Amino acid sequence: MHIKTQKAFGSWPSPISAELITRAAPGLNCLQSHDDSLFWVESRPWEGGRNVIMCRQADGSIKDLLPKPYSHSSRVHEYGGMAYALSDESLYFVNASDQRIYKTSLSGEGEPLAITGLSLQRFADLIIDRNNQRLIAVCEEHQGEQEPENYLVSISLNSENPSVTKLQSGADFYAYPRISPDQKTLCWIEWQHPNMPWDCTQLWQATIDSGGSLSNKILVAGKDNNQSIFQPQWSPDNQLYFVSDKNNWWNIYRAENGNCTVVLEIEAEFATPLWQFGMSTYDFIDAQTIGCLWTDKGLWHSGFIDIPSGQLSEVDCQYSSLQSACCFQGSLYMVAGAAALPSEIISVDQQTVDSIYAPATLDLDPEDLSQPESILFPAADGQQVHTFFYPPTNSAYCGIENELPLVIALCHGGPTGATDSGLNLKIQYWTSRGF
């Protein structure tokens, strides 16, 4: 057994250097699948933060679909998020520098072609309406000093000069336009000032007429403006699901015959505050099975819900920071990380956990990395406050007997984000020094 050297807390030499902390590691997000390929967005600090759309093909090979200087990024609602869509042969994406929508080949060859003009409009949350050969997207239009206007638009794809047509308007904000698998129904969520999407949102659906217009609009959930609704999603058998906090926890519900029923009622969160488009915590393996992510006391978990029985089975894995759920070829894919693991893309099923894409490595002894403990403590007003506690950790040093370490307290910026247990070398630098 290795004997550690006693040394005053806060004075331990750290194996973590400033160079290691600042070393560029890509960000991963926005998973989608199409046919036999998996797609995601990779943010590259070493290219000035350029966001590249990556593709993992059926043979396991991985390629970059965006040539320099193109970069996937939307400025709708300023936070942006998912802003690309896939057809059988083409990729449509919002380009960072001019906020125009471009079309490029899924082969990654050739120069992207702009399909929208330079304008005061920004676009996000793109989806493809196959029957009407068009894109549907959230649009934000800026007019001088006036407040930007939000609405849903359709953008034709079968002409040399595609037109941008207003499809649905009237609310202050929109997100998650999604078409049912049978291509007959469109759903979306909307909300009004002064609400934030984690306060009150409404879920709507409408019939897509033969000419592409919307009719028979129905308010599915949120009538009393007392729910935060997140990620409406169609099942393979055309049932509409969504996450709602109507029971004080973000649980998954199903809408059918004018009623909304909870799929699984549990004291856990199957959503996060909606601050970027396309955020995803669940998807469908098939019509009977949901692959999902949820958080309990700040730690993320993954598993599967059997819809008929409402039973949840958890996957046992080493990851505790999970996002961007996407079901693909019978498995649940996600971006995963942990206190001692950089973010990577993994797949899970009922028996196995596989790493699919790990762009960063960490050359540190695991015994030099502090493992955060999820704890609660009472605030001055009696409410419980959640925190991650990182104990001092170093493979070569320990504190002097009967001496307590100095404590550093960090508060997250909320409410659009929360501290999670993913790798944070800035924190690990201090804990490895004995804080």
N, C-alpha and C positions, 0 to 999 in steps of 0.2 A: 504493500500500500504506500502510495506517495505521501510523504510528510510535508505539509505546507509550512512555509515560513511565517511566523507571526510578525505583523507589521501594522502600524496604526492605520485604521480605516481612512480612506481618502488619499493615502500616500502610495498605494500599490502601483508598480509599473504596469501599464496597460499594453496588451498585445495588439490593441486596435489603434492604428495610426490615423492621422488626419487624411493621408492619401487614401487609405482604405475607405474611410467615411465618404469621401467625395468621389470615389471611383464610380464611373457611369454605369448604371444598371438600368435596363429597359423597363418601362411600365407596361403591363399587359391588361387588356380589357376588351369589352365588346365582342364576346364570342357569338358566332352564328354558324349554322351548318347549311349546306346546300348540296343536294345530290350526294356524292360520295366524298365531299371535301369539308374540312373545318376551317373557319376563318376567324381572325382576331385582329385587333389593333395593337401595334407595338410602338410605344413612345421611346424615342432614342435621344437621350441627353447629348450624346457625342455628335449628333447631327443638329444641334440647336433646338432639340425638342420636336423634331419632325415625327409625325405620326404615320406609320406605314401599315398598310393592310396586308396581313400575311395569310398564306394559304397552305394548309397541310393536305396533300393529295392522297388518293387511295393507296398509293404505294409507300406512304410514309414520308415522302420527300416534302420539304418545306421551301416555299419561295416567296419573294417580295413582289407584290403586284403594283406598287406605285413607284415610278421612276422619279428621281430628283428633278425639280424641287417640290413636287406635289406632296401635300400633307393632308391627311384626313382630320378635319376639325370644324365644328360648327360653333357659332357664337350666339345661337338662339338661347334666350334666357341667360346669356353670358356664360353659363356653365357648360353649355353644349352637351356632348355625349354621343350616343350612337347616331351616325349620319351616313350609313352606307347600306345598299341593298343589292341583291344578287338575282340575276336571271340565268337562264341556261348557258348563255355565252358571254354575258357582260356583267361588269361591276359598275355601279353608280355610286358616286361619293361626293361629299361636299369638300371643296378645297379650302385650306386655311386662309390663303392670302387674299382671295377675292370673294369667298363665300358663294361661288357658283357651283352648280352641280355638273360633274363631269362623268363621261362614260369611257370605260376602257375595257379591254379584252381580259377574260379570265385567264388567258395564257400568259398575261403580263407583258405581251409584246405590243409595240406600237405606242404612239403618243396619245394620251387621254384627250378626248374631244369634249368641249364645253357644250352642254345642252340647254343651259339657261344663260341669259345675258347679264351684263353688268347692271345692277339695279340696287334699290334700297331694301331688297328682300334678302332675308337669310332663311336657311332651310335646315331641318333636322328630322330625325325619326323616320327615315325614308322606308317605304314598303312598296312592293310591286303588285299592281292589280292586273293579273294576267288576262282576264276576260276583256278588259277595256284598254289593254296595251298602254298603261300609264303608270307613273309613280304617284303615290299619295304621300304627303309629307306635312309636318308642322311648318308653318311659315310665320316669320316675324318681320313686319314691315316698319321701317324707320322713316319718319317724316319730320325732319327738322327738329324743333324743340318739343314737339308733341310726344306724348307717350307712345311707344311702339304698339302696333296692332298685331294681335295673334289670331290665326285662323288655320284651318286645314285647306290644302290645295291639292289639285290634280295637275300633273304635268304629262302631256301626251308624249309618247315615244315613237309614234309611227309617222312622223313628218320631219322634214329637214329643219324647220324652225318651231320647236315645241312651244306650245302656249302654256302659261301658268294661269289656272282658273281657280277662283275661290270655290271651295266645296262645302265648307261648314264654318260659320262665324257666329259671333254674338257673345262668347265668353271672353274673359281676359287672358286665359291661358289654356293651352291644349297639350296633350301628350298621349302616347301609346295608340295611334291609329293602327288597328289590326283587322285583317280580313279573315273571315271564317274559311276553313278548308274547302267548302263547297262554293266559295267565291260569291256568295249571295248576300252576306251581311258584313257591315263595318261597325266596329266598336271603337270607342275612344274615352279618355277621361278629360274633364275640364274643371276649371275652378275660377273663382272671382276674387278680385281685391276685396278686403285686405288679407284674405286667407293665403297661407302658404300651403303647398300640396300635402304637407304632413299635418295640416289642420283639418281642412274640409275639401273634399273633391267629389265629383259626381261621375258615374259611369253611364254612358249612353250607348245605344246601338241603333242602327238604321238599315233598312233594306237598300241594296244597290240596284237601281232600276236598269233596264236594258240599255238606256242611253248614258248610264254612268252617274246620274244624279241620285241624291239620297231621299228616301221617303220612309214613312212609317217610323218616325223617330220615337224611341222609347227610352225613358229614364229608368235604368236598370237598378241602380243603387245610389244612395246619397241624397234622397229626396229631402230629408230634414236638415241637410247641411251639418251632419254630426258624425260623418265618417271620413277617415283618410283612406282612400282607395288607391291601390298600387298594383301595377302590372296586370291588366286584363289579358287573358291568354285563351285562345281557342284550343280545345282538345281535338284529337284526330276525328272524333265523331261529332264535331260541330257544336259542342257544349261550351258555354262561356264561363270561364273561371276568373277569379280575381282575388286579391288580398285586401282585407278590410280590418280596421281596428274597432269595429262596432262593439266587441265584447272586451275592449280595453287592451287586447293583444292583437297584433297583426297576424291573423290566421287566414287560411285559404278557404274560399267559398265557391259555390257553384250556383249559377243563375239558371232557373228552369221554370217554365210555366208561370212567370210573374213572381216567383218566390226565389229567395236566396237562402241556401242552406250551407252550413259550415261543413267542410270536408273532414276536418280534424280540429277539435277544440283543445287547445293546449296553452299553458302559460309560457309562451316563447314567441319570438318575433320572426315571421317569415317575410320581412320587408325591412327596408331602411328608409330614412327620409329621402324623398325623391328630389335629388338635386341635379341629376344628369339624365338625359334621355336614354332609354334602352336598358336601364338597370333591371337585372333579372335574378330572381331567387328561386325560380322553379321552372320546370318544363315537363313535357310529357314523353315518357318512354313509349307508352301506347295509351289506348283509350281507358285502360284500367289502372295505370300506374303513373304516379308523379315522382320525378326526381327533384329533390328540393334541398335548399340550404336554410338554416335557421340559426338564430343567435340566442343564447341563454347565459345570462350574467356576463355578457361581453364576449363569450367564446363561441365561435361558429362551428356548426355541425353539418353533416351531409347525410342524406338517406333517401328512403323511398316510401311513399304512401300508397298502400293498396286502397284504391278509391271505394270499391264495394264494402269493405269491412272497416275503413277508416283507420287501419293499423299503420303505424309508423315504425320502420326498421332503420336503425342508425348504422352507418358505416364506420367501423373503427379505423382511424387513420391518425397520422402524426401531425396533421395540419389543423390550425385553429383560426386562420384568417382566410375566408372563402368569399368569392364573389363571381358574378357573371355566369350563372347557370345556363347550360345548353345541353339538351339531350340529343344524342347522335349515335345511330347504329346500336341501340340497345343499352348504351351507357350514359352516365351523367358526367359531363365535362364542366370544368370550372377553372378559374384562376385561384391558386392556393398558395399559402405561405404559413410560416410559423415564426416563433421568436428566434430560432436558429436556422431558418430556411428562407432563402430569397424566393420571391414569387416565381411560380412556374405554372404550366397548364397540366392538369391531371385528368384522368378518367377514373370513375368508380362504377362498379356494379355490386351485386349482392355479395360477391366473394373476393374481389380483387381491387387493388388501387394501383394504377400505373401512372408513371410520369411520362407525359407526351412531349413536352417542350420545356427545357430548363435553360434559359439563355444566360444565367448568371451563376457563378460558383462562389463559395465562401471558404477561404483558406484560413480557418480558425479552428482551434481545439474546442469541441462542444462544451468542455468543462470550463471554458472561459466565458460562456454565454449564460446570462441569467434567464431563468424560466419564469415568466410572470404568473402570479397567483391572482385569481379573480376574487376580490373581497368586497364587502359592503361595510360602510361605517356611518354612524348617525351624524347628520348635520345639526347646526344650531337650532333649526326649527323642528327637529325630530324626524325629518325625512331621511330615507336611506340613500346614500351616495355610493355609486359604483366606482371602483378603481382597480387598476392592475398594480400589484405590488411586486417590484423587482428587487430581490435581495442582493446584497453585494456578492459577487461571484468572480473567483479567479482560480485557475488551476494550480497556481504556485504559492498563493498567499491567503492568509486568514487574519482576522482581526485580533487585537490584543485582548486577553481575557478580561471580562467585566467592563469592556469599553463598548459603547454604542456607536454605530455609524451615523454620519451626517445624512440628512434626508433632503432630496430634491423633489419638489412637487411640480408637476406639469398639468395644466388644464387644456383640454382640447377646445377648439374654436366654436363648435356647434352653432346652430342645430343641424346644419347640413352634413356634418360629419361626426364621427365618434372615434375615439381612440380604440384601436384593436390590438391584438397580440402578435401582429406581423413583425418581421425583422425590422429593428430600428437601431442602427449602429451608433447613433448619437446617444441613445439611452445606454446601450451596452458599453460604450466607452467609459461612462461614469460608473456604472455598476462594477466593471472590471477593475476600476481604481479604488473600489471600496466604499462607494456611496450607496 
